[in-house]
Amino acid sequence: MKYQLFTYANDDCASRPGIAIEDVLYDLYQVATRHKTWHPSFMSISDVVAAWDEAEPVLEKLAVRLGDAPDAGHSLAHTAGFRFMPPLSAPGVIYAAGANYRDHVEAMGRAFNMELCLDPRAEGIPPWHFIKGGRAVLSAHGQAVAFPPQAQRLDWEAELAVVIGRTASKVGEEEALDYVAGYSCANDFSARDSLVRDKVDASSPFRFDWIGHKVFGGACGFGPFLTPARHVGSPEDLDIKLWLNGELRQDSNTRNHLYTVAEQIAYLSRRVDLLPGDVILTGTPAGVGMESGTFLKRGDVVRVWIAGLGELQSAIQ
């Protein structure tokens, strides 16, 4: 029985774990208690992910029970003040892949009349990641994202988010997906005009400001659901789309990854241990605003959708 995990808040509490079965939303703690299907990690989704190997079988059992006998009377449908929070209340490191969709690299090459490598693996070029930041950069489904004061060219990037569920240390590509707890939708908001430090000489190795570019309040839209890996199948064949004010701007599939999720996990784990709760944003497809010189403005609404994972909506204010 497919289920998804989420975190929510309401008028009475700041953060609660939830479980969704066939579009019905439940409080995880409450239904686990009622159905006597309990695990100590059910206090938060971050705790669940930290104990994934032990918690997942219990969650599967609970999902089957709720699927066989829906408990609609205890759903969250009419909870006062219900709102989604980022799935992980205490994420680990957020890694983000750059230039990892073939169609995006092609589009950027055309837009800027540049010869960009479309097969970095064949050229011996490894994957490339930066660090997005932690809890402070997360924004939830339905949350307003404040326009960063230092920026004028704010861009969108629909991404598949991978949540690690087991410590991965120097793992091989063939086993890398065994370390994934689940997948979610993400939007890697980017302040394009904050990347270059204009007053620093163009030849300086200190010219680029990746914190200014990628790290600010709300810069990582995330959620609303964490879908367990066993209910996703291959992460390399998922449709991914983004709409800006109802207009389709990104329309691709994860099969356009230049480096697969497994390759990214294996590569990163050779450099540093990946820990439960770490998140990997796996790159964005063609259609970002930078390609056309179109950027976000206050009042815009952006929606990211990934097949089987759900839809993430953000409003720019």
PyMOL commands that set and color helices and strands:
alter all, ss='L'
color gray80, all
select helices_A, chain A and resi 28-34+45-50+52-68+72-74+102-112+135-137+176-179+192-194+210-214+229-231+254-256+261-271+289-291
alter helices_A, ss='H'
color red, helices_A
select strands_A, chain A and resi 4-9+16-21+24-27+83-85+94-97+129-131+138-139+144-145+154-155+158-164+180-188+190-191+220-222+227-228+239-244+247-253+279-281+301-306+310-316
alter strands_A, ss='S'
color yellow, strands_A
deselect
rebuild
show_as cartoon
